Amino acid sequence: MELMAEKSAITFTRSIGEKTEWDGGESVSLYDGFSQKLYEVSQSGEMSAKNNDPLYWYTTTEEETLFAWYPSSETLLTEWTVASDQTIEESYKNSDFLYAYEKMKFRSERKLKFHHGTVKLIINVKGDGDTVLEEDLKDIVFTVSAVTKGSMAEGKLQSAAGVEATVMKPYLLENAREGYAYSFQLLMIPQDMSGKLFFKVALKDGRNFGHTPGNGEGILEGGHQYTYNVGVGKPGLKVTIEKDSVSWDGDDEEVEGTDREYKLIQVALLAILLFGWAGCSQNEEEVPGNVRNGIVLNVTDTGIISNEPSTRTEDTGFVTTFTQGDQIGLFAVKGDAILDEINNMPFTFNGSSWSGKPILYDDRLAGVTFYAYYPYQPEMTGKTDLIGDDFFAPLAAGWELTTEQSDQKAYAKQDLMTSNATALIGENGNYSLSFQLTHRMSLVVVKLPSTRYIFTDAEGVAIPEETPYVAMPVDVAFYLDNVEEGTKISPYYDAKKDEYRLLRKPSSENQIIGHYNDKQCTLDTAEKMKEGKYKRFVVDGGYKEVTHHLQVGDYYYADGSVVSGNEAEPAKDNCIGIVC
């Protein structure tokens, strides 16, 4: 695909004063559902594939899904994080990116419209001239509370699930808007702030003000600009939003293709393997016959679901995300024998797609059944069953779990997943395989008690915080059956969800004993847990939030907890300090 980038057709957030021209030399990533390539943009707008390695069209009639983004990256863009502290210009400009996501055919106009992925927020602040004067606003602290991490799905950026809001600091403009004391700019992840504390204003005299948008008023869409005019004074903040300020300055960028014709097999899948290599032709309308022999494989994980008969609808289970370097093994069975050429064949994930030894379809693969498993094992002799219903039954039965599961990679390497028998699907000379891997182990999930303290002043107003203060359990350990004589287990800790994960064989009847804060808890797993299922234990209520008036004389404990100094008889054990 030879492309053109129209000059002066996009707003780049490389500086506070956004520019609308290509400098020349910019690198753009382009992904067609199968391959990711790099293109370089010249100052005149011409785009050329780096290393003379372009993407190609499948046929002149095939509709392709194209995803492009700037700045480029080595791996597929699946998430984006904005800086929480954007007070420095570099942090501000690096928080934005441009992307295009469109379906198009070879003979279409072939233009990609680039959009800003983030939200641009402009805040103008002034005093009411009565209770808050201009001098009162000197050294003002303006903060925004929002999610800073987003995920990309079908060409749309949205706030990542399960991520807590972060205190953000905006960029202070050198020149404030006329009639205002200060003007700030901030780039955010698209999200809905309705009903949530959005931003706060702290004055040097100790007065604090906050703003919570009403229902529907806090919807922030990517590629849009929102201007908030804020008046500070009695009885609080007076906030108006400029309704006509809904798009970024500048125009959308259009990347345009030339008239040269290229054709190469491409399949729009999120996680794929290509078996075989396809050539290209400059003038032919039809794809050569040998090109159609490539086999495309799609690999997905069905996830681990609750071991309980019923569970909450919001509990979606655990799905494995493959990372760079992960390997699967592939088998092909015909009749009562494994084909020699596809006998535990490894394929490696590079961050966006899988690669392995190319295989072209021919008559030998007619009637063949395929099996896949993860993680790849170099030695698989005696670990498959050609007679029974479960091809990988010997592998699962002999699977050994170690007590060391704390490292994410070590944990993943023990999470055995296998597929059922899968047949080739062929249509118009194109062949594909779709594997759904199921987990063969069971999973114990433990949520230990933790407390987030929201500290307030004497008037009950929350004290501004850089990061949340959470008292976490200490001296955490897990054992099989007995603390003194049992086997110690080092589980994987998921910091985002604040949960511990322990893989178990479904046949295991060992009790698990948890130890934390000089306490013990017994996790009742005496009944056999089912493979591919998890059981969650919430100990002592799990996570909770506590509002606490922090003052001199409060007691500070080893586990991070804080107790008021006014307590009649505070506990002496593990008290390690006093607030002063």
N, C-alpha and C positions, 0 to 999 in steps of 0.2 A: 504494500500500500504506500504509494507516494502521496504525500500530503502537503497542503499549504496552510499556513497560519496567517490569517489576515492581520495586517499591521494596524496598530492603534484601535484594536477592537475589543480590548479587555482591560479591566482594572486590576493591576497587580498591587498587592499589599506588601511591597518591599520597603516602603517607607511610609511615614505618617501621611505625607502628601502623595496619594496613590498615583502611579504612572500608568500610561495606556499604550506603551510601546514595547516591542521586543528589543532587548539589547543585542541579541545575537549570541548564540552559544548556550541558550537555555535548553535543558534536558527534560523531555516529557516522556512518561511511561504510557504504553498502549497495550491493552489486554483484550483478547478476543474470545475469552472463555476457555482457551487452551494454552496459548503461549503469551508471554510478556516480552516486549521489545522496547528498546530505547530509541527515541528520535531526538534529533537536535534541530533547533529553530535558528535560522539565520536572521540577521537584522532586517532583511527584506521580507521575512515571513515564510521562506521556503523551509520545508521540513524534510530531513533526510535521515534514513535509518543509520544508527551508529554501527560501526564495524561491518557495514554493507550486509546487514542481517535484518531485513524487513519482515513484516507480516504479509500474508497473502490472502487472496480470496479463495474460497472453496470452489464455487462455480459462479458464473455470471448471473445466476438467478437466486442463489442462496442468500438468505437474510442473516446477517451477522449482528451479534450484540457486542458493541465496542465500548470499552471503559478506558478513559484516559485521565491522567492527573499530572499536575505540576505543583511542587517540585517532584521529580522522579524519585523512585526508590527501587532497590534491588528485588524486593518481594512485593507480592500483590497487596495493594492498599485495602486493608480490612478494618482499620481503626485509625482514629486521629485524636490527639491530645493537645489542648491549648495550654499555654503557660498560665499558672495561677498568679504569678507575679509578672505583670506586663508594664511595670513602671519604666523599664528600659526599652528603648525603641526596638532593639534587636529581638527581644522576647515577644514584643507585640507583632512585628512583621512575620516572625517565624511561626506564629500561631495560625496563619491562614494558609489555605491551599485552594487550588482550582481543579475542577473536574468536569468531565463530560461523560454521559451515559446515554447511548442511543442505539436503536436497531436500524440497520440500513442495508440496502442491497447494492450490488456492484454498479448497476446502472442508475441508481438514485443520485441525487445531488451530492451526496456524500459530504455533508457538513456536520461537524461536531460542535455543539454549543457548550462552551465552558462556563461554569458557574462558580461562584465562591461557595465553599462548603460551610463556612462558619457564619455566625450572626455578628453583625457590627452594631455595637452599642455606643451611643453618644449621650453623655450626661452633662447638662449645664446646671450649675448650682449657684444660688444667690440667697442672701438673707431676706427676711421680710421687712427690714428697715426699722423695726420696732423692738421686738424681743431679741432679734439676732441682727447685729450690725456687721458691716464689712470687716471691721477689725476682729470680730468674734470668729470669722471664718478663716483667719490666718492659721496656717498649719493644720487645716482640716484633714481628717482621715476618712476617705471614702472607700468602702469595700463592697463587693458583690459576692453573694453566696450562690454557687451554681456547680453543676457537674462539669468537670473539665475533660472527661474522656468520652469519646463517641465511637460508634461502630458504623461501618458502611454496609448497606444491604440494598442490592438492586439500584445502585446509583443514588442512594439517599443517605445522608449523614443524620444520625439521631443519637441521643444520649445513651450510653452503655447501661445495660440492665444491672441492677444490684450495686451501683457505684454511688457513694454518698457525696453530698455537696461539699465543695471546698471553698474556703475564703479566697477571693480573687482581688488583686490590686490593679486598678486601671492605669493607663498611661495619661499623664497630665499634659495637656496641650500648652504650648508656650503662650499662645494668645487665646484668651477666653472669648466666647461669643459675646457680642455687644449686649450690655445690660446684665451680664452675669459675672460673678467673681471668679469662677473656675469652670473649665470644660475638660472632660475626661473622655477617653476612648477605650473600648475593650472589645476583644474578639472572643466569642463564646460558642459552645456547642449548641446546636438547636435543641430546645427543650421547652417545657411548659412550667412556668414559675407561678401559675395561678394558685392562690392559697398558701404560698410559701414565702418566708422572709427572703426578699429579693436583694435589697441593698440597705446599707446602714451608713449613717453620717455621724461621726464623732467629732465634737468640738473640743478645743484645748481646755475649756473651762469644765470639762467633764460631762456635759450634756450629750446624750445619745438619742438618735432618731432612727427609726426603721420604716421600711415600706414593704407591704405585702399586697401584690396585685389581686384584684377580685377575680371571680370565676370567669375564665376566658380571656382576661386582660393580660395574662402573662405568657401567651403563646408566642414563641420566638422561632421563626422559620429561617433555615439556612439561606444564604444569599440575599438576605434582607437587612436593611438598616433601620434601627429604632432610635429615635431621639427623645430623651426624657428631660423635660425642664423641671427642675426641682427647686422649690422655695422652702427654706428652712426657717422655722419659727413656731409661734404658738398657734394652735395646740400641738402641731407636729409638722410633718412634711406635706407640702402641697405639690402634687405631681401631676403634670400634664404630658401627654404623648402626642407628638406630631403625627397625625394619621397619614399624611401624604408622604411621609418619609419611609417608604417600604421597599426600596431597592437600592442597591449599591450605586455609587457614582460610577459613570462609565458604562460601556456597553458589554454585552456578552461576546465572547470570542467565538469565532467560527473557524474550524479547521477544515480545509477543503481538499479533496482528492483530485488527481490529474486524470487524464484519459487513458493511460496505459493499462493494459489488462494483465492480471496475474491470477492464477488459480492454484490453490493448494488445499488439501483436506483440513478442515477445521471444525471442531465440534464444541459448542458452547456448554461446557459443564464446569462446575465449580472445582471438583477434585477429580482429575482424570489421568489416565495412563494411555499413551499412544504406543501400540504395537506395530512396528513397521514405519518406514519412511516414505514420504510422498514427494514426488517431483512437481515441477511447474511447467506451464506452457504459456506462451505469450499471446497466441492468436486463436487457439482452438476453443470452440464453444463447449465441448464435452470434456469431462475429466478422463484421462487415460485409465484403462482398465486396471492396471496394477495399483493405481492410487486408491481404488476402492477396497483393497484388501486389508487395510489397516483396521485393527480391532481396538476399540475404545473401551476403557474400563472405568466405571464410576464406583468409588468406595465411600460408604457412609457408616456411621455408628448408630445403632438403635438406642443406645443409652442404657443406664441402669435405673430401674424403676423401684418404687417402694415395695418392701417385703410385706407390708400390711395389706389386708384385703381391700381397703379403701384409703385414700389419702387426699389431702387438700388439693384443690384444682390448681393452685399457684405453684405447687411442688412439681416441677417439670423433670426432676431426675438429673442424672449426671451423664454428660455426653463427652467423649474423648475428642480433643482437638489435636490433630496431628501437627507435629512441629518438624522443622528442618532436620533431616537425618534419620527420621523414623523409617522403618522397613517392614513390609509385609512379605509373606511367602505365598506362592501360587502353585497349585496343582491342576493338572488336566487328566481326567480319567475317561478311558474308552473301553467299554466292556468290563472286564475284571482286571484291568491293568492300568498303571499310571504311565502316561507317555514319557519316554526318556527325556525328550527335549523340554518338557514343562513339568519337571519334578522338583518341587521346592525352589522355584525360580524367584529370586529376590527382586523387589522394586523399592526404590528409595524416594522419599518425599523431599523436594528441594525448597519448600516453603510455599509454593503455589501449584505445583503439579508433581506427578510421579514419573520416574524414568527407570528403565530396565532394558534387558536384551530385547531387540525388536523381534516380533513374530508376525508373519504374514499369514492370512487365512488361505487355506487350500482345502482340498477334499479330505485330507487327513483329519481335519477338525470337525467334520460333519458328525453329529451325534455325540460329541464330547461333552462331558460334564466338568465344570470347573469348581474349585474350592480355594478359598483364601483364608489366611489367618494373620494375626499380629500378637506379639512382636516376632520378627523373623528369627528362626533358630537354624544355625548352620547344619546341625545334625538332627535329622528327622526319621532316621531308621527305626522302624517298629512303633512309630507314633501315629500311624494312620490305620484306618480300618476300611477295607474294601467290601466287606460282607455286610456289616450292620448298617443301621440307619444313621449313625453318627460317625462321619468320616474321621473326625478329630477326637473321638472318645478316648483313645489311649493317650493322646497328648494332654487332655484335660485331667485324666485320672492320675497321671504321673507328674502333674505340674507342682513344682515346689515353690512355696512362698518363703521369703526371708523375713526376718524380724526388722530389717533395716529398710524402711519405706519412706523415710523423711525427705530424701531428695526427690524432686519432681520427676526427673528422668528415671531414677531407680524405681519409683512407684509405677510409672507408666510401663516400664519393661516387665513388670510382674502382672499387669492387667491383661490377661489372656483374652483374646477375642477371636472368634471363628465365624465362618459363613456356612450356610447350608449349600446344597448342590445348586449350581447356577448354570443355566444353558445360554448359549449364544443367541442373540437377537439379530436377525439380518433383514435389511430392507434396502432395496435399490443398490445392492452391492456394498452397503455399509454395514459393519458388524460392531456390536457392542456387548459388554457385560456389565451388569449392575449387581454389586455385592452389598449386602447388609450384614455388617459384623455384629455379633451379639457377645456380650460379656459372659465368660465362663466361671468367673469367681463371684463371690458375694462381697458386700461392702458394709462396713460399720462406720457410721458417721456420728461424731460426738461434738456437741456444742457445749463447752464449759462456761461457767458464769463469768461475765465481764460487766463492768459498770462504766458508762460514760458519764462524767460529771459536767454539768452545765453550771459554771460558777457565776454567781450574781453579786452585785454590790448591795449595800445596805437598803437601797430602795427596790431591790428585786429585779434590777435591769441586768440582763446578761452581759458579762464582761467579754469584749471582743477577743477572739482567739485566732491564732495562726493556724493551728491544727487542733482537732478534738482531743481532749484528755480522757483516756480510757484506762481504767485499772484492769489489767489483765491477770489471769491466774499465773502463779509462779510454781516452780518445781513440778512441772507437768510430766507425768510418766504413765505408761500403760504396761500391764503385765498379764500373762496368761495364768489364770487359776489362783495364783498366790503371790503376794507382794514380796515376801521374804524369800521363797524358794522358786517362784515362777520365772518364766522367761520374759525378759523385758522386750517390749516392742517400741520401735521408733516410728510413729505414724507420719504420714504426710500432712502438713498443715497448710490449709487454704486460707491465706491472709485476707483475701477479699471477702470471703464468707465467714471468716473467723470460725472455722470448723476443722476438726481432725478426721482423717480418713484412714481406715485400716482394711486392707484387703484380706479376705478369709476364704478358705476352701469351703464350698457348700456343705461338705460332710463333717466339718469341724464341730465339736461339741464343747470346746474349751470356753470357760467363762473369761471375760475380760474385766480386769480391775483397773480403774482409773485412780490416779493420785494427783492432787493439786492442793496448794495452800494448806498443807498438813492435814488434808481431808482425803477420804477414800470414797469411791462409788463403785457399785457393781453393775456392769452392763449385762443384762440377762440375754444371753445368746445360746442358752442351753439347747433350745430347739434348733433343729437343723435349718439353716437359712438356705434359701433357694438361689441357684445360680442366676446371675444377671439381676439380682434384687438387692436393695439396700435397706438398712434399718437405722433410723436416726434416733439418737438419744440426746435429749435436752436436760442438762444437769443443773439443778438449783435455779431453774428459770431462765438459764442462758443469758443473753444480752438484755440489759436494762439501762434506762437513763434516770439520773438523779439530779435534781436541782439543789445546789448547795451554796449557802451564803459563806463565801470564803473570808476568813478573818484571822487576825493574829491569835495564836493560842490553839488553833486546830491541830489535831494529831494526824501524823502521816505514817502509814504502815508499809511494810515490806511488799505487800501485794499491790501497792499503789492506791489503796483506799484512803479516804479522808474522813475523819470523824470530828464533829464539832467539839471545840474546847469547853462548851457548856454542858457536855454530858456529865452526869453525876458520877458514874463509875466507868470511864472508858477502859477498854481492854488494854492490858499491859503487854501481852505477848505480841511480838513482831512489830511493835511500835518503834520506828527508827528515826523519827524527827518531829519537830513542832514548827508550825508556820510562824514566821516572825517577820 
